[in-house]
Amino acid sequence: MKGPIRKVLIANRGEIALRVIRACREMEIRTVAVHSTVDESALHVRFADEAVCVGPGPATQSYLNIPNLISAAELTGADAVHPGYGFLSERADFARVCGKCGLNFIGPRPEHMAMMGDKVRARQTMAEAGVPVLPGTGVITSTAEALEAVERIGVPVIIKASAGGGGRGMKIVRDASKLAETLATAQAEAQAAFGNGDVYIERYVTSPRHIEIQVVCDKHGNAIDLLERECSIQRRHQKIIEEAPSAALSDSVRAAMRKAAVAAVKAIGYQSVGTLEFLLDGEDKFYFMEMNTRIQVEHCVTEMITGVDLVQEQIRIANGEELGHLDREHHARGHAIECRINAEDPINFSPQPGTITALHFPGGYGVRVDSHVYQGYRVSPYYDSMIGKVIAWGKDRDQALRRIRRALDEIVVEGIRTNVPLHRWLLKQEAFVTGRYDTHFLEQKLDPAAVAAEAEPQN
Ligand code: MV4
C-alpha cells in the first residue's frame, strides 16, 4: 500500500455505493462499481467511472464473492476498496485478503474487526478499558456455570451469541427455572446461525434506549467523537428512525458516554470511523453493547449536525492523514432526523419487490435524500428493502421534526408499497414528539388502523 488512493472499488450496491462514489468524486478519486446481473442498470453503475459485473443476483455469488471482487479490483487497477455497510463490511477475512493483494481497505484493521465481531472479547476489552458493561459472563461452558451467573446477576438475564450482534441470536430468561432449556436452545441456534455455539449472559435491561457514539480515529493515535445518535425507534432490530442528538441525554451523561467511547478506542488503537453502541437505562446509567466497525446507514444525521463528511474522513484516514482538521466543537449545531424508506408493507412489513412507476423525492432547505431509486426502477427481491433515506436538519428538534414531516408529505412512490405511512404516523405520536420513547415503542404502540389511515390520500 503505497501513495494516496487514486481509484476506489466500491464493494457494495444501492444508496451507500452512491454515497461513496459521491465522496470520491469530490476528492477527485476514480471509482469502480461492481454489480450483479440484476443491477446492470443501477445508478451506482452509471455514476462510477468504470463498472464490473461480479456475478448473478444472489449476493453470495456477487456482492459477497471475494475472489470475483478482488479480480475486479486487479482488472481495473483499483488501489483501494470501500466495503460500505452490510455485505463484507465487517468481515476481517475480506479486509485481510485486500491487504494481501496490495489493496488499501477503507476501514479498520482486520484485528479490530475480528475483536469486535467476537462479542465476548469486545465486552472484556471494553471493560478493561474502563467502559461500563452490564454484570455478565464470558463464554458459558456448562449449565452449572449459567445457574451460578444468574444467581449472582438476578433475573431477567439475556443470553447472547458471541458471534451474533445486531440483535441476532438473543434470548431473554425471566425465570431461572427456564435457564437450562433456554441455554441449550440458544447454543444450538447460535451454532446453526453462526457456525459457533458460544453464548454469554448479561443482566437484561427491560426498557432501554439505544444510543450510539460516532468515533473517528486516525493512524497516528488521534481519536475524537462526533456526538451520539439516538436509534431506539426500531422493529426486530431494524432501525427505522434515527436522530442526533438524543433527546434523552443530559449534558453530564452525554459527556461521560463520549469520554468512555474515546478512551476505549484510544486504548485499543482503533483506526477509521466506528460506532460504540450503548444501552441507556431508566436511571441514566449506560452500558457498552457492541462496536460497529463500519460506516452505518444512519451516519447522515451525524453529518448534518457536525458538517463532517464521514466517508471522506474514512478515505483520508486510509490515506494515513491526521485528524487535525476536524474541529467538531465548532461545528455541532442543531438537530437532524432520518427516516429510512423501505419497500415494504407499512402494516405487516412484508417486502414489496416490484417496479416504481412514479417517483418524487422531497427537497428544500435542510432536507437531504440519499437514494438509488428512480422512476422505472425495479426493486429486487434479492436485496435489502431500503430504497432510500430522507434526512432533515433543523436549528432545534422542533424545527427538524416539522421539516421531516413536511418532507414526508412531499414524497411520492407509486407502483410498490412503502413504509412512508408508518413514518407519517410515527412522527405524530406524542412519545416521539416529546422524545420520551424506548426500544419497545414501535412494537408496543403500533396502531395498524392509524397507519392505514396515513396511506390514504392526505388532501
Ligand atoms: C440488550 C438489551 C437489554 N439488555 N442487552 C439489541 C441489539 C444489540 N446490539 C443489543 N441489543 C440489546 N441488548 C441487555 N443486556 C436490549 C437490546 C435491544 C433490544 C432488545 C429487545 C428488543 C429490542 C431491542 C432494541 C434495541 C436493543
Boltz pocket constraint, residues with backbone or C-beta under 6 A from the ligand:
constraints:
  - pocket:
      binder: B
      contacts: [[A, 134], [A, 158], [A, 165], [A, 166], [A, 167], [A, 168], [A, 202], [A, 203], [A, 204], [A, 205], [A, 206], [A, 208], [A, 210], [A, 232], [A, 234], [A, 237], [A, 277], [A, 279], [A, 289], [A, 290], [A, 439], [A, 440]]
      max_distance: 6.0
